[in-house]
Amino acid sequence: MTSNQAIVLGELAKPAHQSIIPESVQAAVKLAKEDGIVNENLIAQLAVDFMTVALGTRVLPHLDPKGYVHAQTLPSLAYDTAGTVGHAEQLVRLYGLAGVPRERVCIKIPSTVEGLRACQILEHFDKPIRTLATTCFCVGQAVAAAAAGCAYVAPYVNPLWVHFPDGKHVVYAEPLLEMRGMMALRDIQVEFRRRGITGTKVMAASLVTTNEAVCLTGIDHATLSGAVLELLVSTELTSEWEVVANKAVAAYKMPSEATKTESMEFSLDEPATELRNALSDDAIVELMNDALARFQTAETGLVQLALGAMKKAGV
């Protein structure tokens, strides 16, 4: 499964999930009273976290027995290490209250310097909290995520904006050779194999077309939406598609020549110069800012949803 603020907001609009909203408000009010929380906005955010967890627990029975449920930390805390760690702990706590052990939970955290440091802290707890470094757009973020000990790093093949009404999706004939996100994904998987990184798996995200999905053949993992899965199911495996898949497998293999980033460490320790330089690239700045802004808009929408439900319940 996957989860983020935009997905949660969309799922809660579906009739099948409407009951989650008042149930989560009731649970949040009860826990807030036990914990001495009186701030209305904090209670609303707690209710949102209960909603997120409730959606995850509905997916759990359909997962592999060793598979993870997910939840994403607040994008508004993307540049706050301590705040992100605290929110991750809260999400794991709520999953625990729902009967899901921490070993089955993986927390998605934006791949800022501060977010990756939060991953590092969580992964090194006595009882680790597993993490996935999301909003990844370059090799530097991915290598730093591996150094932090993340279970997964999720490079975005498409910008997040393609999944929104105001966003435009560009179709490429040969994504592996023309598409910035796909080329970054290729560079990340190749770099991981060159460095012998196996503890952190590359999990491609943000796919739209059949061609993009087939071009993932040979990477560690992928997050595929229901729409993309339906496209794959309805597509006949022809010799042409086999050629595309074979090209992809070859593209992700161990490089025979030196890579541009092989001597870079992308350390999370201050001053984290190489990582910050990678993140300062104009294209990366645009992609990160857009993704975080869209997630923050959904975050605000979820809090407003919770506040409305609280008012309706007389809280």
N, C-alpha and C positions, 0 to 999 in steps of 0.2 A: 504494500500500500504506500501511499504518500499523503502528505498533509501540508497545508499552509493556510494562511489567513483567508486568501481568496477562495480556496477550495472549501474551507469550512463555511464561509458565508454563503457560497452557492449551494452547498448541500443542505444547509438549514432552511433554505427557501423551498425545498421539496416537501410535499405533503407527508411523505413517509417519515420525515425526520422532525416534524413540527413538535411532537411531544417532548423532544429533547430539551427545548428551550425552557418551559416552565419547570421541568424536573431539575435542570441544571441550576436555575435560579434558587429553587428551594434548597438544593444541596449546598450552594454557595453561601446562602444566608445562615444555614446551620453551622457550617464550618467556620465562617467569619465570626460568629458569636463565640464559638469555642476558642478561636485564636485571638479574640479581642480586637478584631478589625471592624472599624465603624465607618471609615471613609466610603462613600457611595461608589466612587469610581473604582476603588480597589475591589469592592464586592462585585461590581459589574465585571471587572476583568477576571476575577475568580470564577464567576459564572461562565464566562467565555471559555476558560480553561476546562471547566467541567463539560461544556458542550463539545470541545475538541476531543476530549478523552472519550466521551460517549460515542462519538462517531467512530473512533478507533476501535473501541471494544465491539462494535457491530461488525467490523471487518475481521476481527481476530479469528473467528471460527473458520474463515475461508483461507487462512494463511497456512503455509508450511509450518509444521510443529516447531521449527527453529526460527521462523520468520519474525521480523520486527513489526510492531505498530509504530507509528510516527507521530510527532507533533513538532511544530516549529516555534521557536522562541520569538518574542516580540521584535518586529523589524525596527520599532522605535528605540530598541536597546542595542541595535547593531554595532554601535560604537562604544558600548558600555560593557566591559568584561564582567564586572561583578554583578551587574544587573542581569546579564544573560545567564550567568551561572545560577543565580537565584531563581530565575524563571524556569530554567531547565529542571532544577530540583523540585520546584512546585509541580511541574507537569508529571514528573516521575512519581511524586507523592500521590497525586490524584489517580494516576493509573493504578498504583498500589491499592488505593481505597476501592477501586473497581475490580480488584482481584487479579490484576495483570502484574506479574513480577518485573522488577527492573531489568532483568536479563532479556526480557522480550520487548523492551522499549528502546528506541533510537531517536534522539532529539536532533532535529534539523536546525542548523545555526548558520546565518549568513557569513560568507567567507571574507569578512573584513579582518584587519590585523587583530582588532579587539575580539571579534567573534571567534577567530581561530585560537586565540589565547584562552578563551572560555572553553573551547573544545579540549585543549590541552589539560586544563585544570580538571574538567569533568572526567576525562579518560584516565586520569591518574589518582582519582579517589581510591581509598582502600576498597570500596565497592564501586567499581567504575560505572559511570553512566555513558553508554555508547552514543556516539555522535555521527552526524552526517553533515559535511561542509557543503552548504548549498550556495546558490548564486555564484558559481565558479565559472570564470570566463578565460582563464589563462593558466599556463604551466606553473607560474609562481604560486598561485593560490593552492593548486593541487599538491605540489611538493610540500608546502607548508602544512597542509592538512594531514599529509602522511606523517610528517615529523611530529605533529600534535597527537597522533595516534587514532585519528578518526577511523571509524569502521568503513565509511564511504566518503567519496567526494563526488559531487554531482555537477559536471559541466553542462551548461545550457547549450544545446545545439542551436536553438532559435532564441532570440531575445524574448523576454517574458511578454513584451507588448503584443506579440502575434496572437496571443490567446484572449485579447480584449477587443471590444468593438472598434476602438479607435486605432488599433494596430494593424499594420500591413504585413502580410507574409509573402516573401519572395520565393518563388520556386526556381530551383537550380537543376539543370540537366545532370550535372555531376557534382553532387554536394561535397564529396571528399576533396575535390580540386578547386571548388569555387566558393564554398560556403564558410564564412569566417568561423562560426561556431563549430562546425564539423571538423574544420582543420585544427582548431584548438583542441577539440576532443582527441583527434588523432595524435597530436603532439603530446598530450598528457598521457595517453595510454602507452605510447612509445617510450616516453621518458620514464614512466613507472617500470616498464620492462627492462630498460637499460640499467636503471638503478637497482633492480631486484626488489622493488617494493611489492610486497604481497599482502601485508597486513591491512592495508587500506585499498578497497576496491573502487574502481572507476564505475560510476553509475550514470550513464547518459540520461539527460532529462530534456524536456521541452521539445517534443517531436510533433510533427503535423502530418507528414505525408508517408505513403508506403515506401517511396524511394529513400527517404531519410531513415526510416526504420531498418530497411534492408542494409543500408550503409553502416549499421551498427554491428554487423556480423563480425565477431572476433574480439569484441570488447568484453570486459568483466561482467557488467550488469547494465540494465536499462530500465527506466521508468516509462511505461507505455500507458497512455490513456485508453479508456474504453473505445473511443472513436478510432484510434490508431489500431488497436487490436482487431476491431471489426473490419478495418481496411485490409489487414493482413489475412484474416480468415477468408475474405471474399476474393483474394488475389491468388490466381493459379501460379504455381511455381514453374515457370517456363525456363528455357535455357538462357534467355536474356537476363532473368532475375538471378540465375546461378552465376552468371558472369559478374554482375554487380556485387553479389555476396563474396565471391572469390577475390575480387579486387579489394574489398574491404578487409578481409582476413589478411591479405598481404600487406595492406597499409598499416595495420596495427602491430606488425611483427617487430622483433628486436631490430634496431637500426644497424646497418653495416658501417655507417659513417658517424662521425661525431655529431652530436646535436648542439644547437645554439645555446641551450641552457644547462648542458651537462656539468659545467664547473660551478654553477650557482647553487647556493645552499638555501636561499630564501628563509633565513632564520627568523623566528618569532621574537627573539631577544632584541631589546633596544640596541641600536636604532632601527633594526629591521629594514635596512636600506634597500636591499635587493627586492624585497617583497613590496615595500612602499613604492619603489620605482615602477614595478610591474603594474601596480594598482593605479598609478598616476597617468598611465597611457590614456589619451583622450577617449578612445573607443571604449575602454574598460570602465572609465568614469561614467560615461553615458549609460552603459548597460547596467552597472551597479546602481546608479542613482535612480534609473527608471524602475528597476525591479523593486528596490526598497520602497520607493514612493508608492508603487501600486499595492504592495503588501501593507504599507502603513494605512492607505486609504481603506483597505479591507479591515484592518485592525480597528480603525475608528468606527467603521460600520458595525462590527461585531459588538463593540462596547455600547453603541447606541441601541442595538437590538436588545442587549441585556438590560440596559436602563429602562427601555420601554416595557420589557417583560416584568421588571421589578415594580414599576409604577402600576402596572395592571394587577399585580399580585398584592398591591398595597404595602410594599416594602419601603 
